[in-house]
Amino acid sequence: MNLISPAGVVKAAFSCKTRDLREVLKFLKAGMKKTWMKNLPYCEITIKTNEVEFSIEGAKKTLYCKALGPGRITISFAHFLHLVQDRPRVQTKVSVGDDFMTINETTVTVTTWFFQDDSILRSIDLPVNYGISDVLRLPFRYTGKEIEFNKLAGEYLDACSTLSYDTKSIISRLKKYGISRDEVEEFIHKKIFKQPIKQEK
């Protein structure tokens, strides 16, 4: 894309009907607590090809429209809501570059990220009430960059540390019964990852 705006080089953009965008924001607002203005939540806006995903803590909504990315923006939800509702328009146009976002004629400072392609933006599928085993299995389905981008890298490392601690504890307790470290690790690996440990040649 790389268009030039008064604020700088545009790397991602989308255009949609204002009423559709307002419906998305209305949906997100309904999913927040009544005290959301006190907490000042942030909204993550992920621009892909012909779709834009809006996400806040506890709610997510996708708007299908004319869009070119990929890129991600973080902005105060209250500020973005104000910018969208401030002036009555049939169409809302948004363009994004390094550290800025322009909504119609208004440019604001935001946090931005840009990528080579959409692959890293793939949503990570986890159960609603996921557990430590679900987190430990993430590398079998997603790349390290995808896990990091979706802010699950810290949780994954914590899960690995917990598994390591629990494994050592189990090995120590079962040692007196003649159960070896290899047997414990093989059992845990099969149970969690549904496959045997790969033996080094």
C-alpha positions as CSV (number, residue, x, y, z in Angstrom):
1,M,0.0,0.0,0.0
2,N,2.5,2.7,1.3
3,L,0.4,5.8,0.5
4,I,1.4,9.1,1.8
5,S,-0.8,11.1,4.2
6,P,0.0,14.4,6.0
7,A,0.8,12.2,9.1
8,G,3.2,9.9,7.2
9,V,3.3,6.7,5.2
10,V,0.0,4.7,5.3
11,K,0.7,1.0,5.8
12,A,-2.9,-0.3,6.4
13,A,-6.4,1.1,6.0
14,F,-10.1,0.3,5.9
15,S,-13.3,1.9,4.8
16,C,-16.8,1.0,6.0
17,K,-20.3,2.2,6.6
18,T,-20.4,4.3,9.8
19,R,-23.5,2.6,11.0
20,D,-21.8,-0.8,10.7
21,L,-18.8,0.4,12.7
22,R,-21.1,1.9,15.3
23,E,-22.9,-1.4,15.7
24,V,-19.6,-3.1,16.3
25,L,-18.7,-0.6,19.0
26,K,-22.1,-0.9,20.5
27,F,-21.6,-4.6,20.7
28,L,-18.2,-4.2,22.4
29,K,-19.5,-1.6,24.9
30,A,-22.4,-4.0,25.9
31,G,-19.8,-6.7,26.7
32,M,-18.0,-4.5,29.3
33,K,-18.8,-3.7,32.9
34,K,-20.8,-0.6,33.7
35,T,-17.6,0.9,35.3
36,W,-15.7,0.6,32.0
37,M,-15.1,4.4,31.9
38,K,-13.2,4.3,35.1
39,N,-11.0,1.4,33.9
40,L,-10.3,3.1,30.6
41,P,-10.0,-0.1,28.5
42,Y,-8.0,-0.3,25.3
43,C,-9.3,-1.6,22.0
44,E,-7.1,-3.7,19.7
45,I,-8.0,-3.2,16.0
46,T,-6.5,-5.8,13.7
47,I,-6.7,-5.0,10.0
48,K,-6.6,-8.0,7.6
49,T,-7.6,-8.3,3.9
50,N,-11.3,-7.2,3.7
51,E,-11.9,-7.6,7.4
52,V,-11.2,-5.8,10.6
53,E,-11.3,-7.4,14.0
54,F,-12.1,-5.3,17.1
55,S,-11.2,-6.7,20.4
56,I,-11.5,-5.6,24.1
57,E,-11.1,-7.7,27.2
58,G,-14.1,-10.0,27.2
59,A,-15.5,-9.3,23.7
60,K,-14.4,-9.5,20.1
61,K,-16.2,-8.6,16.8
62,T,-15.2,-8.8,13.2
63,L,-16.4,-6.2,10.6
64,Y,-16.2,-7.3,7.0
65,C,-15.5,-4.3,4.7
66,K,-12.9,-2.9,2.3
67,A,-9.6,-3.3,4.1
68,L,-5.9,-3.7,3.4
69,G,-3.4,-4.8,5.9
70,P,-2.0,-6.5,7.7
71,G,-1.6,-4.4,10.8
72,R,-2.7,-3.9,14.4
73,I,-3.5,-0.8,16.4
74,T,-4.1,-0.3,20.1
75,I,-6.2,2.8,21.1
76,S,-8.3,3.8,24.1
77,F,-11.8,2.5,23.5
78,A,-13.4,5.6,24.8
79,H,-11.3,7.8,22.5
80,F,-12.0,5.7,19.4
81,L,-15.8,5.6,20.3
82,H,-15.7,9.4,20.5
83,L,-13.9,9.8,17.2
84,V,-16.4,7.5,15.4
85,Q,-19.5,9.1,16.9
86,D,-18.2,12.7,16.9
87,R,-19.5,13.6,13.4
88,P,-22.4,12.2,11.4
89,R,-21.0,10.4,8.3
90,V,-22.2,7.8,5.9
91,Q,-18.8,6.4,5.5
92,T,-15.8,6.1,7.9
93,K,-12.3,5.9,6.5
94,V,-9.4,4.8,8.6
95,S,-5.7,4.8,7.6
96,V,-2.8,3.7,9.7
97,G,1.0,4.2,9.7
98,D,3.8,4.1,12.2
99,D,2.4,5.3,15.5
100,F,-0.6,7.1,14.0
101,M,-4.1,6.5,12.9
102,T,-6.3,8.9,10.9
103,I,-10.1,8.6,11.2
104,N,-11.6,10.7,8.5
105,E,-9.7,14.0,8.9
106,T,-8.6,13.4,12.6
107,T,-5.2,12.0,13.2
108,V,-4.3,10.5,16.7
109,T,-1.2,8.9,18.1
110,V,-1.6,5.1,18.6
111,T,0.6,2.0,19.1
112,T,0.9,0.1,15.8
113,W,2.4,-3.1,14.5
114,F,2.8,-4.2,10.9
115,F,3.6,-7.6,9.3
116,Q,4.7,-9.2,6.1
117,D,1.4,-11.2,5.6
118,D,-1.7,-12.3,7.4
119,S,-0.4,-15.6,8.7
120,I,0.8,-14.2,12.1
121,L,-2.7,-12.7,12.6
122,R,-4.3,-16.1,12.7
123,S,-6.5,-16.4,15.8
124,I,-5.5,-18.9,18.4
125,D,-8.3,-21.3,19.1
126,L,-8.6,-22.1,22.8
127,P,-11.6,-23.5,24.7
128,V,-13.5,-21.0,26.8
129,N,-12.3,-22.5,30.1
130,Y,-9.0,-23.7,28.8
131,G,-6.5,-25.4,31.1
132,I,-2.7,-25.8,31.3
133,S,-2.7,-28.8,29.0
134,D,-4.4,-26.7,26.2
135,V,-1.6,-24.0,26.6
136,L,1.2,-26.6,26.6
137,R,-0.2,-28.0,23.2
138,L,-0.1,-24.6,21.5
139,P,3.4,-25.2,19.8
140,F,1.9,-28.2,18.0
141,R,-0.6,-26.0,16.2
142,Y,0.9,-22.5,16.1
143,T,4.3,-20.9,15.5
144,G,6.3,-19.1,18.2
145,K,5.5,-15.8,16.6
146,E,1.8,-16.5,16.5
147,I,1.9,-17.4,20.2
148,E,3.9,-14.3,21.1
149,F,1.7,-12.0,19.0
150,N,-1.5,-13.3,20.7
151,K,0.1,-12.5,24.1
152,L,0.3,-16.2,25.2
153,A,4.1,-16.5,25.3
154,G,4.3,-15.7,29.0
155,E,1.4,-18.1,29.8
156,Y,3.1,-20.8,27.8
157,L,6.4,-20.4,29.7
158,D,4.5,-20.4,33.0
159,A,2.8,-23.7,32.0
160,C,6.1,-25.2,31.0
161,S,7.6,-24.3,34.4
162,T,4.6,-25.7,36.2
163,L,4.9,-29.0,34.3
164,S,8.6,-29.2,35.0
165,Y,8.0,-28.7,38.7
166,D,5.2,-31.2,38.9
167,T,7.1,-33.8,36.9
168,K,10.1,-33.6,39.2
169,S,7.8,-33.9,42.2
170,I,6.1,-37.0,40.7
171,I,9.4,-38.6,39.8
172,S,10.7,-38.1,43.4
173,R,7.5,-39.5,44.9
174,L,7.4,-42.6,42.6
175,K,11.1,-43.4,42.7
176,K,10.6,-45.7,45.8
177,Y,8.2,-47.8,43.8
178,G,10.7,-48.5,41.1
179,I,9.1,-46.2,38.5
180,S,11.8,-44.5,36.5
181,R,12.1,-40.9,35.3
182,D,11.7,-42.1,31.7
183,E,8.5,-43.9,32.5
184,V,7.0,-40.8,34.2
185,E,8.0,-38.5,31.4
186,E,6.7,-40.8,28.8
187,F,3.3,-41.1,30.5
188,I,3.0,-37.4,31.0
189,H,4.0,-36.7,27.4
190,K,1.5,-39.2,26.0
191,K,-1.3,-37.9,28.3
192,I,-0.8,-34.2,27.5
193,F,0.5,-34.3,23.9
194,K,-1.2,-37.5,22.8
195,Q,2.0,-38.9,21.3
196,P,5.2,-40.6,22.6
197,I,8.4,-38.7,23.2
198,K,10.6,-38.6,20.1
199,Q,13.9,-40.4,20.8
200,E,17.1,-38.7,19.8
201,K,19.1,-40.7,17.3
